[in-house]
């Protein structure tokens, strides 16, 4: 018999144990290359000779397949287990959090409890308060009602509104009830916020006070300050001085004028002093008007000039009218008057003027 036992005609000889091991390692190498990324392996290193090393086992490998076959071997796996045990021993012990799972209690609800809400107001502190009285006649033995405040953003029953918050009351086997109250800071002092459970009458009582806003606290003191009155218990405040230039109260007589009233249409008189000193007298002494103690002013001369038709009268004491501004034609038109027409022979007289006599 010229062929080995177990082989078939037309095929090679039976594979030896060494050939089977080589084939198995090659098959594992291809499988490892498909599933393992050598770039993420912390123990894989390529040296300057082009071969590969295992930093954990300090072994040298000719190709990647040989290294992958080494990682699946017993030596590499044993070193990995020793490294993990040493790191766990050296690491400090971390306290594990105690997570206690509380299963929700499932009980049959018997309905909502009866309640009474009373609104109160303290006139001394200007605080508003609410008094809640909840009745639990069928509450479980040994249990007490509980309460808590809930923001408007925690609930999903109504639309969110930051102006309000909710006060919840719970007791088994009753349903949880909530009251919608203003979202104002609660006064948590001992005398303002308290709760009480009466096991005999089965009534839970809670009272709370809202803190006063700064605007509301100053609202009551504003009218008293404006009217000139002082705070209670303080000294009386003197009345404010009257404003300068204010009209006298109704019904009071008007004070007499300090000097003679100027005539209607006349400009106001000049000031009596200049820089705190008396005004200098005009040259020639003070002017004397008609009706005064001095001699009257002499009338203007009468002649054939421009003042021939002047007649002294009561207009002597009035000042001269101010000069007209602008052109005469515009002033006359503004006053509703028309200028006088020129004489008909004005131009002819100028043209027929005789020549001057010879010198």
PyMOL commands that set and color helices and strands:
alter all, ss='L'
color gray80, all
select helices_A, chain A and resi 17-35+38-40+64-71+74-90+214-226+314-317+328-334+346-351
alter helices_A, ss='H'
color red, helices_A
select strands_A, chain A and resi 44-46+52-54+59-61+114-122+127-135+146-151+164-170+177-182+186-187+194-198+203-210+273-274+277-278
alter strands_A, ss='S'
color yellow, strands_A
deselect
rebuild
show_as cartoon
